Amino acid sequence: MTRSTQLRTPTTAPSATTATSGTTAQPAAAPTKPVVTAAGILDVVNERQESGFLRAEGCRASAHDVRVPAALIRAAGLRTGDFVVGVCDRPRMLARVETINGHRLGAVRGRPHFRDLTPLHRPAKEHVALAGLAVERAKRLVEQGQDVVILLDSLTRLCRAHNNAATSGGRTLSGGVDAAAVHGPKRLFGAARLAEEGGSLTLLATALVETGSRADDYFFEELKSTGNMELRLDRVLAGKRVYPAVHAVASGTRREELLLSPAELAATRRLRRALQTGDGPANMQSLLEKVRRTPDNATLLRQLQHTAPGV
């Protein structure tokens, strides 16, 4: 009697890694971290640039601010106030800068500092010197018989420059005005004239009024007597978008009798009296409409004599 023996081929346990014929098994890829971007206005906490923060909510500090390491501030050339967009490697910690104020890093390297930029305004002494040189140049042209016109904007600011450039120790008036501050502007503005030998110098200057500054009021009152024509603007008309917004009653020319005929002078003075009655802005709007419909001043005055009350 024979014994039958059954043989089994040994098997191995299934592996977690599968592979097709002719390939090498590869481990599964590890999950990638999501890219976290941050953006905000940089606030460097001290002058030594030891660290800073991207303010996430405007300019105020908040719990969502992102810290910026000192090394990154120096490497990227960051400055307080820069709007920075970057990438974080840890929660609320900036690791890389992408853009600065909307530009790539290369575009902002070498940018000038604000303190090194040439200002639109110049020191007070330079304003004074420039105005004086311009007037002296105009005088030389008048001496050669030429007619010169200088436009000065503004006479008030020139007075401020003289006041700021004045040496200390002088008498100080109300509003912080040096007593000698208007001497230079008076000489400058008073240089205007018509020379009998030929040539003339005319200065047209703007002046600030009703600014709330006692100094500005003082400058205007001191200098308006030097001029011979004043054109006053009206805030009420300008607010109503009525142009030209001229305050006709406050405007005028000194010694206008030298420019107008007796009939024109009488009509002009009656017109001024009429404009002072009733609603001033409404009267001015009515006058402007009549000005637009007439070809010249003479025609306007003739019409007003028949239509305007008191004219």
The 8 nearest C-alpha neighbors of each residue, nearest first, counted from 0:
[[1, 2, 3, 4, 5, 6, 7, 8],
 [0, 2, 3, 4, 5, 6, 7, 8],
 [3, 1, 4, 0, 5, 6, 7, 8],
 [2, 4, 1, 5, 0, 6, 7, 8],
 [3, 5, 2, 6, 1, 7, 0, 8],
 [6, 4, 3, 7, 2, 8, 9, 1],
 [5, 7, 4, 8, 9, 3, 10, 2],
 [8, 6, 9, 5, 10, 4, 11, 3],
 [7, 9, 10, 6, 11, 5, 12, 4],
 [8, 10, 7, 11, 6, 12, 5, 13],
 [11, 9, 8, 12, 7, 13, 14, 6],
 [12, 10, 13, 9, 14, 8, 15, 7],
 [11, 13, 14, 10, 15, 9, 16, 17],
 [14, 12, 11, 15, 16, 10, 17, 18],
 [13, 15, 16, 12, 17, 11, 18, 24],
 [16, 14, 17, 13, 12, 26, 18, 24],
 [17, 15, 14, 24, 18, 26, 25, 13],
 [18, 16, 15, 24, 14, 19, 25, 13],
 [19, 17, 24, 22, 20, 23, 16, 25],
 [18, 20, 22, 21, 17, 23, 24, 16],
 [19, 21, 22, 18, 23, 17, 24, 16],
 [20, 22, 19, 23, 18, 24, 17, 25],
 [23, 21, 20, 19, 18, 24, 25, 17],
 [22, 24, 25, 18, 21, 19, 20, 17],
 [23, 25, 18, 22, 16, 17, 26, 19],
 [26, 24, 23, 27, 16, 18, 28, 17],
 [25, 27, 28, 24, 16, 29, 17, 23],
 [26, 28, 25, 29, 16, 30, 24, 15],
 [29, 27, 30, 26, 25, 31, 32, 24],
 [28, 30, 31, 27, 26, 32, 25, 33],
 [29, 31, 28, 32, 27, 33, 26, 34],
 [32, 30, 33, 29, 28, 34, 35, 27],
 [31, 33, 34, 30, 35, 88, 29, 89],
 [34, 32, 35, 31, 30, 36, 88, 87],
 [35, 33, 36, 32, 86, 87, 88, 31],
 [36, 34, 87, 86, 33, 37, 88, 90],
 [37, 35, 86, 85, 87, 34, 38, 84],
 [36, 38, 85, 84, 86, 35, 87, 39],
 [39, 37, 84, 83, 85, 53, 55, 36],
 [38, 40, 53, 55, 54, 82, 83, 41],
 [39, 41, 82, 53, 54, 81, 80, 83],
 [40, 42, 53, 80, 79, 81, 52, 82],
 [41, 43, 79, 52, 51, 44, 53, 80],
 [44, 42, 51, 79, 45, 48, 50, 41],
 [43, 45, 51, 42, 50, 48, 46, 49],
 [46, 44, 47, 48, 43, 49, 50, 51],
 [45, 47, 48, 44, 43, 49, 50, 79],
 [46, 48, 45, 49, 50, 44, 43, 69],
 [49, 47, 46, 50, 45, 69, 43, 44],
 [50, 48, 69, 47, 45, 51, 68, 44],
 [51, 49, 69, 68, 48, 67, 43, 44],
 [50, 52, 43, 67, 44, 42, 66, 41],
 [51, 53, 66, 42, 65, 67, 41, 54],
 [52, 54, 41, 39, 65, 40, 64, 55],
 [55, 53, 64, 39, 40, 56, 58, 52],
 [54, 56, 39, 64, 53, 63, 57, 38],
 [57, 55, 54, 59, 58, 61, 60, 39],
 [56, 58, 59, 55, 54, 40, 39, 60],
 [59, 57, 54, 56, 60, 40, 55, 42],
 [58, 60, 57, 56, 61, 54, 55, 64],
 [59, 61, 54, 58, 64, 62, 56, 55],
 [62, 60, 63, 64, 59, 56, 54, 55],
 [61, 63, 64, 60, 55, 65, 54, 56],
 [64, 62, 61, 55, 65, 91, 54, 56],
 [63, 65, 54, 55, 53, 62, 61, 52],
 [66, 64, 91, 53, 52, 92, 63, 93],
 [65, 67, 52, 92, 91, 51, 93, 53],
 [66, 68, 51, 93, 52, 50, 92, 65],
 [69, 67, 50, 71, 70, 72, 66, 51],
 [68, 70, 50, 49, 72, 71, 48, 73],
 [69, 71, 73, 72, 68, 74, 49, 50],
 [70, 72, 74, 68, 69, 73, 75, 67],
 [73, 71, 77, 69, 70, 75, 74, 76],
 [72, 74, 76, 70, 71, 75, 69, 77],
 [75, 73, 71, 76, 72, 70, 77, 69],
 [74, 76, 77, 72, 73, 71, 104, 96],
 [77, 75, 73, 74, 72, 78, 108, 71],
 [78, 76, 72, 75, 73, 81, 79, 74],
 [79, 77, 81, 80, 76, 41, 43, 72],
 [78, 80, 42, 41, 43, 81, 77, 40],
 [79, 81, 41, 40, 78, 42, 82, 43],
 [82, 80, 41, 40, 79, 78, 83, 100],
 [83, 81, 40, 100, 39, 99, 41, 80],
 [82, 84, 99, 38, 39, 81, 98, 100],
 [85, 83, 38, 98, 97, 37, 96, 99],
 [86, 84, 96, 97, 95, 37, 36, 38],
 [85, 87, 36, 95, 35, 94, 93, 37],
 [86, 88, 93, 94, 92, 35, 89, 36],
 [89, 87, 94, 92, 93, 86, 90, 35],
 [90, 88, 92, 87, 91, 93, 94, 35],
 [89, 91, 92, 87, 88, 65, 93, 35],
 [90, 92, 65, 66, 89, 93, 87, 64],
 [93, 91, 66, 89, 87, 65, 90, 67],
 [92, 94, 87, 67, 86, 95, 66, 65],
 [95, 93, 87, 88, 86, 92, 96, 85],
 [96, 94, 86, 85, 93, 97, 87, 71],
 [97, 95, 85, 98, 84, 86, 83, 94],
 [96, 98, 85, 84, 95, 103, 99, 104],
 [99, 97, 103, 102, 84, 101, 83, 96],
 [100, 98, 83, 102, 101, 82, 103, 81],
 [99, 101, 82, 102, 81, 83, 98, 84],
 [100, 102, 99, 98, 103, 82, 83, 84],
 [103, 101, 98, 99, 100, 106, 104, 107],
 [104, 102, 98, 106, 105, 99, 97, 101],
 [105, 103, 106, 107, 98, 102, 108, 99],
 [104, 106, 108, 103, 107, 102, 109, 75],
 [105, 107, 104, 103, 108, 102, 109, 110],
 [108, 106, 105, 110, 104, 109, 102, 103],
 [107, 109, 105, 110, 106, 104, 76, 75],
 [108, 110, 107, 111, 106, 105, 76, 112],
 [109, 111, 108, 107, 112, 106, 113, 76],
 [112, 110, 109, 113, 115, 116, 114, 108],
 [111, 113, 115, 114, 110, 116, 109, 78],
 [112, 114, 116, 115, 111, 117, 110, 118],
 [113, 115, 112, 116, 117, 111, 118, 110],
 [114, 116, 113, 112, 117, 111, 118, 110],
 [117, 115, 113, 114, 118, 112, 111, 119],
 [116, 118, 115, 119, 114, 120, 113, 121],
 [119, 117, 120, 116, 121, 115, 114, 113],
 [118, 120, 117, 121, 116, 122, 126, 115],
 [121, 119, 118, 122, 117, 123, 126, 125],
 [120, 122, 125, 123, 126, 119, 118, 124],
 [123, 121, 125, 124, 126, 120, 160, 164],
 [122, 124, 160, 126, 125, 164, 163, 127],
 [125, 123, 127, 126, 122, 164, 128, 160],
 [124, 126, 128, 127, 122, 123, 129, 121],
 [127, 125, 123, 129, 124, 128, 130, 160],
 [126, 128, 124, 130, 125, 129, 131, 123],
 [127, 129, 125, 131, 126, 130, 124, 132],
 [130, 128, 132, 126, 131, 127, 125, 133],
 [131, 129, 133, 127, 132, 128, 126, 134],
 [130, 132, 128, 134, 129, 133, 127, 135],
 [131, 133, 135, 129, 134, 130, 128, 136],
 [134, 132, 136, 130, 131, 135, 129, 137],
 [133, 135, 137, 131, 136, 132, 138, 130],
 [134, 136, 138, 132, 137, 133, 131, 139],
 [137, 135, 133, 139, 134, 138, 132, 140],
 [136, 138, 134, 140, 135, 139, 133, 141],
 [139, 137, 135, 141, 140, 136, 142, 134],
 [138, 140, 142, 136, 137, 141, 135, 143],
 [139, 141, 137, 143, 142, 138, 145, 136],
 [142, 140, 198, 145, 144, 138, 143, 139],
 [141, 143, 139, 140, 144, 138, 198, 145],
 [144, 142, 140, 141, 145, 139, 198, 197],
 [143, 145, 198, 197, 141, 142, 140, 146],
 [146, 144, 198, 141, 140, 143, 147, 199],
 [145, 147, 199, 198, 200, 141, 144, 148],
 [148, 146, 200, 199, 201, 145, 137, 149],
 [147, 149, 201, 202, 200, 150, 146, 203],
 [150, 148, 202, 203, 151, 201, 147, 200],
 [149, 151, 203, 204, 202, 152, 148, 205],
 [152, 150, 204, 153, 203, 149, 154, 205],
 [153, 151, 205, 204, 154, 150, 206, 156],
 [152, 154, 205, 151, 155, 156, 206, 204],
 [153, 155, 157, 206, 156, 204, 205, 152],
 [154, 156, 158, 206, 153, 157, 207, 159],
 [157, 155, 159, 158, 153, 154, 160, 152],
 [156, 158, 160, 154, 159, 155, 161, 153],
 [159, 157, 161, 155, 156, 160, 162, 181],
 [158, 160, 156, 162, 157, 161, 163, 155],
 [159, 161, 123, 157, 163, 158, 162, 164],
 [162, 160, 158, 164, 180, 159, 163, 165],
 [161, 163, 180, 159, 165, 160, 164, 177],
 [164, 162, 160, 161, 165, 159, 123, 124],
 [163, 165, 161, 162, 124, 123, 160, 166],
 [166, 164, 162, 163, 161, 167, 180, 177],
 [167, 165, 164, 168, 169, 163, 162, 177],
 [168, 166, 169, 165, 177, 170, 164, 171],
 [167, 169, 166, 170, 171, 165, 177, 178],
 [170, 168, 167, 171, 177, 178, 166, 179],
 [169, 171, 178, 177, 172, 168, 179, 176],
 [172, 170, 177, 176, 178, 175, 169, 173],
 [173, 171, 176, 175, 177, 178, 174, 170],
 [174, 172, 175, 176, 171, 213, 214, 217],
 [173, 175, 214, 213, 176, 172, 212, 171],
 [174, 176, 173, 172, 171, 177, 214, 213],
 [177, 175, 172, 171, 174, 214, 178, 173],
 [176, 178, 171, 180, 179, 162, 170, 172],
 [177, 179, 170, 180, 171, 172, 176, 169],
 [178, 180, 177, 182, 181, 165, 169, 162],
 [181, 179, 162, 177, 161, 178, 182, 158],
 [180, 182, 184, 183, 179, 185, 158, 218],
 [183, 181, 185, 179, 184, 180, 186, 178],
 [182, 184, 186, 185, 181, 187, 180, 161],
 [185, 183, 187, 181, 186, 182, 188, 158],
 [186, 184, 188, 182, 187, 183, 189, 181],
 [185, 187, 189, 183, 184, 188, 190, 182],
 [188, 186, 184, 185, 190, 189, 183, 134],
 [189, 187, 185, 190, 186, 184, 191, 202],
 [188, 190, 186, 191, 187, 185, 225, 226],
 [189, 191, 187, 188, 186, 192, 200, 134],
 [192, 190, 200, 201, 189, 202, 188, 193],
 [193, 191, 200, 199, 194, 190, 201, 189],
 [192, 194, 199, 198, 200, 195, 191, 197],
 [193, 195, 197, 196, 198, 199, 192, 141],
 [196, 194, 197, 193, 198, 199, 192, 144],
 [195, 197, 194, 198, 144, 142, 193, 199],
 [198, 196, 144, 194, 195, 199, 145, 193],
 [197, 199, 144, 145, 141, 146, 194, 193],
 [198, 200, 193, 146, 192, 141, 194, 147],
 [199, 201, 191, 147, 192, 148, 146, 193],
 [202, 200, 148, 191, 147, 149, 199, 203],
 [203, 201, 149, 148, 150, 191, 204, 200],
 [204, 202, 150, 151, 149, 201, 205, 148],
 [205, 203, 151, 152, 154, 150, 153, 202],
 [204, 206, 153, 152, 154, 151, 207, 203],
 [207, 205, 155, 154, 153, 208, 204, 219],
 [206, 208, 155, 210, 215, 205, 209, 219],
 [207, 209, 210, 216, 206, 215, 219, 211],
 [208, 210, 211, 207, 216, 212, 215, 213],
 [211, 209, 212, 208, 207, 215, 216, 213],
 [210, 212, 209, 213, 215, 216, 208, 214],
 [213, 211, 215, 214, 210, 216, 174, 209],
 [214, 212, 216, 174, 215, 217, 211, 173],
 [213, 215, 174, 217, 212, 216, 176, 218],
 [216, 214, 218, 212, 217, 213, 219, 155],
 [215, 217, 213, 219, 214, 218, 220, 208],
 [216, 218, 214, 220, 215, 219, 221, 213],
 [219, 217, 215, 221, 216, 220, 222, 214],
 [220, 218, 216, 222, 221, 217, 223, 215],
 [219, 221, 217, 218, 222, 223, 216, 224],
 [220, 222, 218, 219, 223, 217, 224, 181],
 [223, 221, 219, 225, 224, 220, 218, 185],
 [224, 222, 225, 226, 220, 219, 221, 229],
 [223, 225, 222, 226, 221, 220, 227, 219],
 [226, 224, 223, 222, 189, 227, 188, 185],
 [227, 225, 224, 223, 228, 222, 229, 188],
 [226, 228, 253, 252, 225, 229, 224, 254],
 [229, 227, 252, 226, 251, 253, 230, 250],
 [228, 230, 250, 251, 231, 252, 227, 226],
 [231, 229, 250, 251, 232, 228, 245, 249],
 [230, 232, 250, 246, 245, 249, 229, 233],
 [231, 233, 245, 246, 244, 234, 230, 237],
 [234, 232, 246, 244, 245, 236, 235, 237],
 [235, 233, 237, 236, 238, 232, 244, 239],
 [234, 236, 238, 237, 233, 239, 280, 244],
 [237, 235, 239, 241, 244, 238, 233, 234],
 [236, 238, 240, 234, 239, 244, 235, 241],
 [239, 237, 235, 236, 240, 234, 241, 233],
 [238, 240, 236, 237, 241, 235, 234, 242],
 [241, 239, 237, 238, 242, 236, 244, 235],
 [242, 240, 236, 239, 237, 244, 243, 284],
 [243, 241, 244, 240, 237, 236, 245, 287],
 [242, 244, 245, 241, 237, 287, 232, 236],
 [245, 243, 242, 236, 237, 233, 232, 241],
 [246, 244, 232, 233, 243, 247, 231, 230],
 [245, 247, 233, 232, 231, 249, 248, 250],
 [246, 248, 250, 249, 245, 231, 251, 283],
 [247, 249, 250, 246, 271, 274, 275, 251],
 [248, 250, 247, 246, 231, 251, 230, 229],
 [251, 249, 230, 247, 231, 229, 248, 246],
 [250, 252, 229, 228, 230, 253, 249, 247],
 [253, 251, 228, 255, 227, 254, 229, 250],
 [254, 252, 227, 255, 228, 251, 256, 229],
 [253, 255, 256, 257, 252, 258, 227, 228],
 [254, 256, 257, 258, 253, 252, 259, 264],
 [255, 257, 254, 259, 258, 264, 260, 261],
 [256, 258, 255, 254, 259, 260, 253, 264],
 [257, 259, 255, 256, 260, 254, 264, 252],
 [260, 258, 256, 264, 263, 257, 255, 261],
 [259, 261, 263, 262, 264, 258, 256, 257],
 [262, 260, 264, 263, 265, 259, 256, 266],
 [263, 261, 265, 264, 260, 266, 259, 267],
 [264, 262, 266, 260, 265, 261, 259, 267],
 [263, 265, 261, 267, 262, 266, 259, 260],
 [264, 266, 262, 268, 267, 263, 261, 269],
 [267, 265, 263, 269, 264, 268, 270, 262],
 [268, 266, 270, 264, 269, 265, 263, 271],
 [267, 269, 271, 270, 265, 266, 264, 272],
 [268, 270, 310, 266, 272, 271, 267, 273],
 [271, 269, 267, 273, 268, 272, 310, 266],
 [272, 270, 268, 274, 273, 269, 248, 267],
 [271, 273, 269, 275, 270, 274, 268, 276],
 [272, 274, 270, 271, 275, 276, 309, 269],
 [273, 275, 271, 272, 276, 282, 270, 279],
 [276, 274, 272, 273, 279, 271, 277, 248],
 [277, 275, 274, 273, 278, 279, 272, 282],
 [278, 276, 279, 275, 282, 274, 281, 273],
 [279, 277, 281, 280, 282, 276, 275, 274],
 [278, 280, 282, 281, 277, 283, 274, 275],
 [281, 279, 283, 282, 278, 284, 236, 235],
 [280, 282, 284, 283, 278, 279, 285, 277],
 [283, 281, 279, 285, 280, 284, 274, 278],
 [282, 284, 286, 280, 285, 281, 287, 279],
 [285, 283, 287, 281, 286, 282, 280, 288],
 [284, 286, 282, 288, 283, 287, 281, 289],
 [285, 287, 283, 289, 288, 284, 282, 290],
 [288, 286, 290, 284, 289, 285, 283, 291],
 [287, 289, 285, 291, 286, 290, 284, 292],
 [288, 290, 286, 292, 287, 291, 293, 285],
 [291, 289, 287, 288, 293, 292, 286, 299],
 [290, 292, 288, 289, 293, 287, 294, 286],
 [293, 291, 289, 290, 288, 294, 299, 287],
 [292, 294, 290, 291, 295, 299, 298, 289],
 [293, 295, 292, 298, 296, 299, 291, 290],
 [296, 294, 298, 297, 293, 299, 290, 300],
 [297, 295, 299, 298, 300, 294, 293, 290],
 [296, 298, 300, 299, 295, 301, 263, 294],
 [299, 297, 301, 296, 300, 295, 302, 293],
 [300, 298, 296, 302, 297, 301, 293, 303],
 [299, 301, 303, 297, 302, 298, 296, 304],
 [302, 300, 298, 304, 299, 303, 297, 305],
 [303, 301, 299, 304, 300, 305, 298, 306],
 [302, 304, 306, 307, 300, 305, 301, 299],
 [303, 305, 310, 301, 302, 306, 307, 300],
 [304, 306, 303, 302, 307, 301, 310, 308],
 [307, 305, 303, 304, 302, 308, 310, 309],
 [306, 308, 303, 310, 304, 305, 309, 273],
 [309, 307, 310, 306, 273, 304, 305, 303],
 [308, 310, 273, 307, 269, 270, 272, 304],
 [309, 304, 269, 270, 307, 308, 303, 266]]
